[in-house]
Amino acid sequence: MPLLSERAARVRRFSRAERLVHRTTAALALVCLAGAACLYLPPLAELVGRRHLVVVVHEWSGLLLPLPFLLGLASPAFRADLRRLNRFGPHDRQWLRAALRRDRTGPRPAGKFNAGQKVYAGWLAGAVLVMLGTGLPMWFTGLAPLVWRTAATFVHDWLALVLGIVLAGHIGKALADPEARRGMRTGSVRREWAEREHPLWRPED
């Protein structure tokens, strides 16, 4: 009986395919950022050495970064969540206003994804595309004239720094919410947590 009641108190949040997309994307992003750090920070560069290998790993991890997303499109659950992330309603604007005011007393209505998660997902998708678009001229130098490659390098380097900061913030938020991490790890969350953090979400048990 206790086991059954514990299962009844949990709701499914993410499918296995969605969790796999998240894990592989995260792994590729961390490898890519670690490679960038080794290329641009002299103490790390001296510690790691083998610059050519680091460059190759960095290039390929960046090039493969969209692959988990593309493979995930084969999953109906993944496509359904993409549609949720792509919709921005009045309740999302209310959530953002409360978050920007740091108002923890007022309501923060959210569906399966809150407005912050939607903004983050959209920004991250755009940032990955820009990183790819600026990284390719740096890799294949014959694709563009020198002035374009110089501009691409500038954008690539500074956006990489911003990405590192944003991802650190994302990890910090995840560390502060054990139940959200458990949902991504196991696929299910406590019903009480879902009703409190995502009151407009109507999960399928």
Summary of the structure (lengths in Angstrom):
residues: 205
radius of gyration: 19.9
end to end distance: 18.2
largest distance: 69.6
contacts: 536
relative contact order: 0.14
helix: 75%
strand: 3%
